[in-house]
Amino acid sequence: MMVKQMSLSFFLFLYLFTSFFIASSATISLGSSITPSSPPLTWRSSNSTFSISFIPSASSNSLLAAITYAGGVPIWTAGNGTTVDSAGSLRLLSNGALHLVNGSGAVVWDSGTANQGVASASLEDSGELRLLGNGSSVVWSSFDHPTDTIVPTQNFTVGRVLRSGLYTFYLQRSGNLTLRWNDSIVYWTKGLNSSFDANLTSPSLGLQTIGILNLFDPSFSTGAIMAYSSDYAEGSNILRFLRLDEDGNLRIYSSSQGSGTITPRWSAVLDQCDVFGYCGNMGICSYNDTSPICGCPSENFELVDVNDRRQGCKRKREIEDCPGSAAMLELDHAEFLTYSPELSSQVFFIGISACRLNCLIGASCLASTSLSDGSGICYLKTNEFVSGYQSASLPSTSYVKVCGPILPNPSPSADNVGNGSGWRVHGWVVVVVIVATVLVLIALEGSLWWWCCRNSPKFGGLSAQYALLEYASGAPIQFSYKELQRSTKGFKDKLGAGGFGAVYKGVLANRTVMAVKQLEGIEQGEKQFRMEVATISSTHHLNLVRLIGFCSEGRHRLLVYEFMKNGSLDNFLFTTEEHSGKMLSWEYRYNVALGTARGITYLHEECRDCIVHCDIKPENILLDENFNAKVSDFGLAKLINPKDHRYRTLTSVRGTRGYLAPEWLANLPITSKSDVYSYGMVLLEIVSGRRNFDVSADTNRKKFSVWAYEEFEKGNIEGIVDKKLGSQDVDMEQITRAIQVSFWCIQEQPSHRPMMGKVVQMLEGITDIERPPAPKAATEGSISGTSINVSSNISAFSTFAVSAPAPSSSSSLQTVGISPLASGRISSEKQSSSLIQPDMKC
């Protein structure tokens, strides 16, 4: 009996030991399984860096079967987040199928490998789970079926997808990386720059162990870098991985082995509120300090789930329940996110009042957004799902259709009303301290200045040197007229002249070279002039000429700019054979074109207030000592006296012959799209080395821009290119792209022209370029002495619909009251002195 008991104990020990060995080794035999038992059994890689086990899910009382990195960081889950109860298991069946089974015995996930020759499984040291056939051939791999994470050595190819809730991440055949909501809305995309061939054959994405995200293709000599982890190439025993999070953002994380913690090192979407659907349907995303928070548009709405604000909002009373009493709730600095493919059906070019009214009377419209960025765009939201973003920095106004009366959200400061008296005392203390400090500093500074400089013969030099401290701080320096007169030696060294006045070379006291512009036609008051100067001086960008200071003394109005050693672009484009030494190579021309586009993009889309230049031309594109392009004369159009008739001709300061958009001639509002037209003409000149309005025997007596498009249609790209570049090695792909972009920019209808940000992407090769239609051959000379005025019988709403799409009888959104200008009667009348110039709008 004792012998039998010992034998039974021995065999029981042997069975338990064998089971433990099988569950812990890198090779997993058919018939093996793991459960969330205590202690839990796991399948481990040979170096124990990765393991397969059950981990808690975000939901209570449910578990995930996951591959985890040392410390418990999950990199893959069976069924992409499918959960089981505490009695569940992960089983490798004898037929080769890997099943995730619930406690009830129901199979909730299946690898689909039954009867496919699977002989065993293994968990590799890379974190890859493999189902192996005879001879170690791979039948199935977790790397080929990713869930929400990519790790080093994992190959992510076209057709594979990362999923996290409603969000997905794809690699497209073109090499673009895209994030989508609900497999439809593309809210983020990133592509290759122009240095890579866009004709990819088999692109794939991979993350290096040091933290560099690369795009590979057989046509590449080396991988294209798409992103860097902020800690790339640092430390050891660190796992870096790419993950699509449940908030819709794609991030690179790093985790030290065994720590169990992860640190974000890169994010695809820099502004979390730009993620479509982040706050659910009708939810408004905003920020509380640095963290995004979700709320409802007004008290006409309520949260769908008070415990999860990201589930969105719903109307307390549906629009169908209040016929005839619907109203438009106004949300300042708010935008309803509109991405592809909604852009094709929800974008209209109408003014803010029409944007609001069109949605109010449109049966299918739920909300609208009017952009104030110079584009004239209105989004009319007709889909059932609407995603909002509100921030003081957004140049837009949005409207939401609600049942009246409108109940705005309470002011954020309302909660502090009860404590008003206590804070008032504290506020007075702060104010007194600040005022006293400022007064003392002013007194000390004034005394020091007076003591040092009042009798000094070198007063001017000291003043100028002191002013340089202001320049270093970013503030515009105020010069006296005598200082500038002395610095320019009596305005003798003239650099050039334009519509705004002459420019002279000068030297400051510290021998800094500057350019001084004497403005003409400026009759603004001191205060308004200073305000415009402050706006210009606060506009800083690598591709914009920086304003150093100004002079406003009596009738004198002067601006002081940084000096550009190489002058303006026209000196290099339109050179003769005698001055061939000043010719720019194509590489420099391409960089100038791209730099100019970036500078204008900053003015239109990235400044606090949109700035329309109104006079983009080669003469206003300056080149520094390294031939970097810098746009000059921006912000000056507002300084001109609108009553000064000297500036009301087609050759005036507000636009230059050959670069004027058609809307100038039609007396229509001037927007940022007018600058796009001018840039398109400049871009064509950069490629061709000829003025866009040149007419010669070479162009069959046609305007060059018209002739160039005809040659483009024939496929004669070489005929358009500057003949002076003939002996050089040029990038024809870049040239073709630039020519196509130029033709898109000079389209007659502003709505057909791209935004400048889009122009930059097209030039860089990030965005595909469709074949441009033929630009209309409208020229300044063709209507000289006449103006095109809109007939008075057109609806008042037409003043908003500068280039709205043609009305459709099938759309309830295009009403008779908002007819596009094209549908009105157009008449030509003699130009008179009472004609009002087009307004300049963003």
Secondary structure as UniProt FT lines:
FT   HELIX           2..24
FT   STRAND          27..29
FT   TURN            30..31
FT   STRAND          33..34
FT   STRAND          43..44
FT   TURN            46..47
FT   STRAND          50..56
FT   TURN            60..61
FT   STRAND          63..69
FT   TURN            70..72
FT   STRAND          73..77
FT   TURN            78..81
FT   STRAND          83..84
FT   TURN            86..87
FT   STRAND          89..92
FT   TURN            94..95
FT   STRAND          98..101
FT   TURN            103..104
FT   STRAND          107..110
FT   TURN            114..115
FT   STRAND          120..123
FT   TURN            125..126
FT   STRAND          129..132
FT   TURN            134..135
FT   STRAND          138..141
FT   HELIX           142..144
FT   STRAND          149..150
FT   TURN            152..153
FT   STRAND          156..157
FT   TURN            158..159
FT   STRAND          161..164
FT   TURN            165..166
FT   STRAND          167..171
FT   TURN            173..174
FT   STRAND          177..181
FT   TURN            182..184
FT   STRAND          185..190
FT   TURN            194..195
FT   STRAND          204..207
FT   TURN            209..210
FT   STRAND          212..216
FT   TURN            218..219
FT   STRAND          224..228
FT   TURN            230..233
FT   STRAND          238..244
FT   TURN            246..247
FT   STRAND          250..256
FT   TURN            257..259
FT   STRAND          263..267
FT   HELIX           272..274
FT   TURN            276..279
FT   TURN            281..282
FT   STRAND          284..288
FT   TURN            289..290
FT   STRAND          291..295
FT   TURN            299..300
FT   STRAND          301..303
FT   TURN            306..307
FT   HELIX           309..311
FT   STRAND          313..315
FT   HELIX           319..321
FT   TURN            323..324
FT   STRAND          326..332
FT   STRAND          334..336
FT   TURN            341..342
FT   HELIX           343..346
FT   STRAND          347..349
FT   HELIX           352..361
FT   TURN            363..364
FT   STRAND          367..371
FT   STRAND          377..381
FT   STRAND          388..390
FT   TURN            392..393
FT   STRAND          396..403
FT   HELIX           412..419
FT   HELIX           420..453
FT   TURN            454..455
FT   TURN            457..458
FT   HELIX           459..472
FT   TURN            473..474
FT   STRAND          477..478
FT   HELIX           481..487
FT   TURN            488..492
FT   STRAND          494..498
FT   TURN            499..500
FT   STRAND          501..507
FT   TURN            509..510
FT   STRAND          513..518
FT   HELIX           526..537
FT   TURN            542..543
FT   STRAND          547..553
FT   TURN            554..555
FT   STRAND          556..562
FT   TURN            565..566
FT   HELIX           570..573
FT   HELIX           577..582
FT   HELIX           586..601
FT   HELIX           602..606
FT   HELIX           618..620
FT   STRAND          621..623
FT   TURN            625..626
FT   STRAND          629..631
FT   TURN            634..635
FT   HELIX           637..639
FT   TURN            642..643
FT   HELIX           645..647
FT   TURN            650..651
FT   TURN            657..659
FT   HELIX           662..665
FT   TURN            666..667
FT   HELIX           672..688
FT   TURN            692..693
FT   HELIX           697..699
FT   TURN            700..701
FT   HELIX           704..714
FT   HELIX           717..720
FT   HELIX           723..725
FT   TURN            726..727
FT   HELIX           732..745
FT   HELIX           750..752
FT   HELIX           756..764
FT   HELIX           781..783
FT   TURN            784..785
FT   STRAND          786..790
FT   TURN            792..793
FT   HELIX           796..799
FT   TURN            809..810
FT   HELIX           816..818
FT   HELIX           821..823
FT   STRAND          826..830
FT   TURN            833..834
//
